[in-house]
């Protein structure tokens, strides 16, 4: 039984004990902590705290659930000399991320042509397991894309300069090397640009339902009742294969004998293998940025067919599932750390140079999608997050049921009824896949957002309500 101590409202701790090098902090309400206890999340959170070079504490977000190695919703920072990097702390879907677009269309205008737009989006943006897109690229182009990210899509006419300014890392993480990505990974990703994939990935058209912070909403360009679009997808087969490749390499070179969990296999940050993984991870992240950009291009084309005067602008694109090298103050001293965010969102406060210039006066946009049929939220990053959670916050509602259980307990008719009652139209490649992603299979997004807002690690700006969704 794992000892869990309540520190304050919405904050619990597994105290440092045994082989733990630091305490493990869990951010959750009394309601959510009971849900989190139902799988191996707490055990995984405790295991993270045993990894070499971990700094200050490990953190588990309120949307957390069991993952591979780290729980999904796990955050940990490591010292560059004593620390490690672990693919299990990044995730198989490297740079699985969320992109928010805003339009100049009102809810009323959109609803008049909703069914036509839904059909057009489903036709133009492939979704599903292993599904490929129409864009075919050569090996030379693939290598360029892996190192240039969205810059490559700009050269090819899929992006604007304004798009690039509104993406985390401007859509290109610099320390990327295509040579560190295997041919097998490249082959898996070659035909998947501009595609959504399966699982919890989606494309959702929404409207701005409520604004909580008028000043920040104005800076982000969000207006009540206007149409927004949320894209959630990542690096597809390329990122998955890259994770697999380096997990095997690390097992072979460094072994798993002394690990609390073999899924936490790692490489010391000062090793050559760690540097190789970082460059391959960054290249995979660049692929994901480019993937979301090409989807954006096809969304614009789809809307222009029915709304010739539509203007679709990028608000922001955030990455989950990544390890970043960032400076933080630890014991009054500024040092660079390797921050693993597995199913967590970066949440920098105002003034940070890493965020777009026009957002620096309010803070970074934070995007937290709900489950299909429920609300999503736009928040802003804070200085409190930088001081308390390594500038990290939640990334979604978080699973409540396993996919197997969801398929057993939720029927097709009940899901369709639920979506109809919420006024949400949908297209999906697989009803079975839809059942896995039903709203009841997820935690309450309102509860997750309430917690991060109360803790101050991100603050509510606007709530978005769905009108249609495309799933794999």
Residue pairs with C-beta under 8 A, 6 or more apart in sequence:
2 14
2 42
2 43
2 46
3 14
3 15
3 17
4 12
4 13
4 14
4 26
4 33
4 42
5 12
5 13
5 14
5 15
6 12
6 13
7 13
7 25
9 454
10 27
10 28
10 29
10 62
10 451
10 454
10 455
11 25
11 26
11 27
11 455
12 25
12 26
12 27
12 28
12 33
13 23
13 24
13 25
13 26
14 20
14 23
14 24
14 26
14 42
14 45
14 46
14 49
15 23
16 22
16 23
16 49
19 50
19 260
20 46
20 49
20 50
21 49
21 50
21 51
21 52
21 54
22 49
22 54
22 55
22 56
22 57
22 58
23 49
23 57
23 58
24 45
24 46
24 48
24 49
24 57
24 58
24 59
24 60
25 57
25 58
25 59
25 60
26 33
26 36
26 42
26 45
26 59
26 60
26 64
27 59
27 60
27 61
27 62
27 389
27 451
27 452
27 455
27 457
28 36
28 60
28 62
28 64
28 451
29 62
29 447
29 450
29 451
31 444
31 447
32 62
32 443
32 447
32 448
32 451
35 400
35 443
36 42
36 60
36 64
36 65
39 65
39 66
40 66
40 71
41 60
41 64
41 65
41 66
41 71
41 73
42 60
44 66
44 67
44 69
44 70
44 71
44 74
44 261
45 58
45 60
45 64
45 71
45 74
46 260
47 260
47 261
47 264
48 54
48 58
48 70
48 74
48 76
48 89
48 264
49 57
49 58
49 76
50 260
51 76
51 78
51 83
51 84
51 86
51 264
51 266
52 78
52 82
52 83
52 84
52 266
52 268
53 78
53 79
53 81
53 82
53 83
53 84
53 269
54 76
54 77
54 78
54 79
54 83
55 77
55 78
55 79
55 83
55 330
55 337
56 77
56 330
58 74
58 75
58 76
59 74
59 75
59 76
59 389
59 390
59 392
60 71
60 73
60 74
60 75
61 73
61 74
61 75
61 343
61 344
61 392
61 393
61 394
61 395
61 398
61 452
62 73
62 394
62 398
62 443
62 447
62 448
62 451
62 452
63 72
63 73
63 343
63 394
63 395
63 396
63 397
63 398
63 443
63 448
64 71
64 72
64 73
64 74
64 343
64 398
65 71
65 72
65 73
65 398
65 399
65 400
66 72
67 73
67 74
67 88
67 91
67 342
67 343
68 88
68 91
68 92
68 263
69 86
69 87
69 88
69 89
69 261
69 263
69 264
69 265
69 342
70 76
70 86
70 88
70 89
70 91
70 264
70 340
70 342
71 342
71 343
72 91
72 342
72 343
72 398
72 399
73 342
73 343
73 344
73 394
73 395
73 398
74 89
74 340
74 342
74 343
74 344
75 339
75 340
75 341
75 342
75 344
75 389
75 390
75 392
76 89
76 339
76 340
77 328
77 337
77 338
77 339
77 340
77 390
78 84
78 85
78 269
78 337
78 338
78 339
78 340
79 335
79 337
80 269
80 270
80 325
80 336
80 337
80 338
81 269
81 270
83 268
83 269
83 337
83 338
84 266
84 267
84 268
84 269
84 274
85 266
85 267
85 269
85 274
85 277
85 278
85 323
85 338
85 340
86 264
86 265
86 266
86 267
86 340
87 243
87 246
87 247
87 250
87 265
87 277
87 281
88 247
88 263
88 264
88 265
88 266
88 342
89 264
89 266
89 323
89 340
89 342
90 243
90 281
90 321
90 322
90 323
90 340
90 342
91 243
91 320
91 321
91 342
91 343
92 239
92 240
92 243
92 244
93 234
93 235
93 236
93 239
93 240
93 321
94 234
94 235
94 239
94 242
94 243
94 281
94 284
94 285
94 288
94 321
94 322
95 234
95 235
95 239
95 284
95 285
95 287
95 288
95 289
95 319
95 320
95 321
95 322
96 201
96 232
96 233
96 234
96 235
96 239
96 288
96 319
96 320
96 321
97 168
97 232
97 233
97 234
97 288
97 289
97 292
97 317
97 318
97 319
97 320
97 321
98 230
98 231
98 232
98 317
98 318
98 320
98 345
98 367
98 369
98 395
99 167
99 230
99 231
99 232
99 292
99 295
99 296
99 314
99 316
99 317
99 318
99 367
100 228
100 229
100 230
100 314
100 315
100 316
100 317
100 365
100 367
100 378
101 228
101 229
101 230
101 231
101 296
101 299
101 312
101 313
101 314
101 315
102 220
102 221
102 222
102 226
102 227
102 228
102 229
102 312
102 313
102 315
103 226
103 227
103 228
103 229
103 303
103 310
103 311
103 312
103 313
104 226
104 309
104 310
104 311
105 226
105 227
105 303
105 307
105 310
106 225
106 226
106 227
107 207
107 225
107 226
107 227
107 467
108 225
109 227
109 307
110 117
110 205
110 207
110 227
110 467
111 467
113 306
113 307
114 205
114 425
114 467
114 468
115 425
116 306
117 205
117 302
117 303
117 306
117 468
118 205
118 425
118 426
118 427
118 468
118 470
119 427
120 302
120 305
120 306
121 203
121 205
121 299
121 302
121 427
121 470
122 427
122 470
124 298
124 299
124 301
124 302
125 194
125 195
125 196
125 203
125 295
125 298
125 299
125 302
125 470
126 132
126 133
126 134
126 194
126 195
126 196
127 195
127 196
127 197
127 198
127 201
127 203
127 428
127 429
127 470
127 471
127 472
128 196
128 197
128 198
128 429
128 430
128 433
128 472
129 197
129 198
129 472
130 237
131 192
131 195
131 197
131 429
131 472
132 191
132 192
132 195
133 191
133 192
133 193
133 194
133 195
133 294
134 194
135 191
135 193
135 194
135 294
136 190
136 191
137 145
137 190
137 193
139 186
141 152
142 178
142 186
142 189
142 190
143 178
143 179
144 152
144 178
145 152
145 153
145 193
145 286
145 287
145 290
146 176
146 178
146 181
146 186
146 283
146 284
146 286
146 287
147 176
147 177
147 178
147 283
147 286
148 155
148 172
148 286
149 169
149 171
149 172
149 173
149 176
149 285
149 286
149 287
149 289
149 290
150 159
150 163
150 164
150 167
150 170
150 171
150 172
150 286
150 289
150 290
150 293
151 164
151 171
151 172
152 290
153 159
153 171
153 290
153 293
153 294
153 297
154 160
154 161
154 163
154 164
158 293
158 294
158 296
158 297
159 171
159 293
159 296
159 297
162 313
162 314
163 171
163 293
163 296
163 314
164 170
164 171
165 356
165 357
166 313
166 314
166 315
166 316
166 317
166 356
167 289
167 293
167 314
167 316
167 317
168 316
168 317
168 318
168 319
168 346
168 354
169 285
169 289
169 319
169 354
171 286
171 289
171 290
171 293
171 317
172 286
172 289
173 282
173 285
173 286
174 282
175 278
175 279
175 282
176 279
176 282
176 283
176 285
176 286
177 276
177 279
177 280
177 282
177 283
178 186
178 283
180 276
180 277
180 279
180 280
180 283
181 238
181 242
181 280
181 283
181 284
182 241
182 242
182 245
184 241
184 245
185 237
185 238
185 239
185 241
185 242
185 245
185 284
186 238
188 236
188 237
188 238
188 240
188 241
189 235
189 236
189 237
189 238
189 239
189 241
189 287
192 236
192 237
192 238
192 291
193 287
193 290
193 291
193 294
194 291
194 294
194 295
194 297
194 298
195 233
195 236
195 291
195 295
196 202
196 203
196 231
196 232
196 233
196 295
196 470
196 471
196 472
197 233
197 234
197 236
197 472
198 429
198 430
198 433
198 471
198 472
199 433
199 436
199 437
199 472
200 232
200 396
200 437
201 232
201 233
201 234
201 471
201 472
202 230
202 231
202 232
202 233
202 369
202 372
202 437
202 469
202 470
202 471
202 472
203 229
203 230
203 231
203 232
203 295
203 299
203 469
203 470
204 229
204 230
204 232
204 369
204 372
204 376
204 466
204 468
204 469
204 470
205 227
205 228
205 229
205 466
205 467
205 468
205 469
206 227
206 228
206 229
206 230
206 376
206 464
206 465
206 466
206 467
207 225
207 226
207 227
207 228
207 464
207 465
207 467
208 217
208 222
208 223
208 224
208 225
208 226
208 228
208 462
208 463
208 464
209 224
209 375
209 462
209 463
209 464
209 465
210 224
210 462
210 463
211 217
211 222
211 224
211 461
211 462
212 460
212 461
212 462
212 463
213 380
213 459
213 460
213 461
213 462
215 362
216 362
216 363
216 380
216 461
217 223
217 378
217 461
217 462
219 358
219 359
219 361
219 362
220 315
220 316
220 359
220 362
220 365
220 378
220 461
220 462
221 313
221 315
222 228
222 315
222 378
222 461
222 462
227 467
228 315
228 464
229 299
229 312
230 367
230 369
230 376
230 464
231 292
231 295
231 296
231 299
232 369
233 288
233 291
233 292
233 295
234 288
234 291
234 321
235 242
235 284
235 285
235 287
235 288
235 291
236 287
236 288
236 291
238 284
238 287
239 284
239 285
239 287
239 288
242 280
242 281
242 283
242 284
245 280
246 273
246 276
246 277
246 280
246 281
247 265
249 273
249 276
249 277
250 265
250 266
250 267
250 273
250 277
251 262
251 265
253 267
253 271
253 273
254 265
254 266
254 267
254 268
254 271
254 273
256 262
256 265
259 265
267 273
267 274
267 277
268 274
269 338
278 323
281 322
281 323
285 319
285 322
288 319
289 317
289 319
292 317
296 312
296 314
299 312
300 310
300 312
303 310
303 312
304 310
315 365
315 378
316 356
316 359
316 364
316 365
316 367
318 345
318 346
318 365
318 366
318 367
319 346
320 341
320 342
320 343
320 344
320 345
320 395
321 341
321 342
321 343
322 341
323 338
323 339
323 340
323 341
324 338
324 339
324 341
324 346
325 336
325 337
325 338
325 339
326 336
326 337
326 339
326 354
326 390
326 391
327 334
327 335
327 336
327 337
328 334
328 335
328 337
328 339
328 386
328 390
328 391
329 335
329 387
330 337
337 390
339 390
339 391
339 392
341 392
343 395
343 396
343 398
344 392
344 393
344 394
344 395
345 366
345 367
345 368
345 392
345 393
345 394
345 395
345 458
346 364
346 381
346 391
346 392
347 363
347 364
347 366
347 379
347 381
347 382
347 385
347 389
347 391
347 392
347 393
347 457
347 458
348 354
348 355
348 363
348 364
348 381
348 385
348 386
348 391
349 363
349 364
349 381
349 382
349 383
349 384
349 385
349 386
349 391
350 360
350 361
350 362
350 363
350 383
351 360
352 360
352 364
352 381
352 386
353 360
354 364
355 363
355 364
355 381
359 365
362 380
363 380
363 381
363 382
363 459
364 380
364 381
365 378
365 379
365 380
365 381
365 461
366 378
366 379
366 380
366 381
366 393
366 458
367 376
367 377
367 378
367 379
368 376
368 377
368 379
368 393
368 394
368 395
368 396
368 445
368 448
368 449
368 452
368 458
369 376
369 396
369 397
369 445
370 376
370 377
370 396
370 397
370 439
370 442
370 445
371 396
371 397
371 437
371 438
371 439
371 441
371 442
371 445
372 419
372 424
372 426
372 434
372 437
372 438
372 439
372 466
372 469
372 471
373 418
373 419
373 422
373 424
373 438
373 439
373 466
373 469
374 397
374 422
374 439
374 442
374 445
374 466
375 445
375 446
375 463
375 464
375 465
375 466
376 445
376 463
376 464
376 466
377 445
377 449
377 460
377 461
377 462
377 463
377 464
378 461
378 462
378 463
378 464
379 393
379 449
379 452
379 453
379 458
379 459
379 460
379 461
380 458
380 459
380 461
381 391
381 393
381 458
382 456
382 457
382 458
382 459
384 455
384 456
384 457
385 391
385 392
385 393
385 456
385 457
385 458
388 455
388 456
388 457
389 457
392 457
393 452
393 457
393 458
394 448
394 449
394 451
394 452
394 458
396 442
396 445
396 448
397 442
397 443
397 444
397 445
397 448
398 442
398 443
398 448
399 441
399 442
399 443
400 440
400 441
400 442
400 443
401 409
401 440
401 441
403 436
403 441
405 441
406 435
406 436
406 437
406 438
406 440
406 441
407 432
407 435
407 436
409 440
410 435
410 438
410 440
410 441
411 435
412 431
412 434
412 435
415 434
415 435
415 438
418 438
418 439
418 440
419 425
419 426
422 466
423 467
424 466
424 467
424 468
424 469
425 467
425 468
425 469
426 434
426 468
426 469
426 470
426 471
427 469
427 470
427 471
428 434
428 470
428 471
428 472
429 471
429 472
430 472
433 471
433 472
434 471
435 441
437 471
449 460
452 458
453 459
453 460
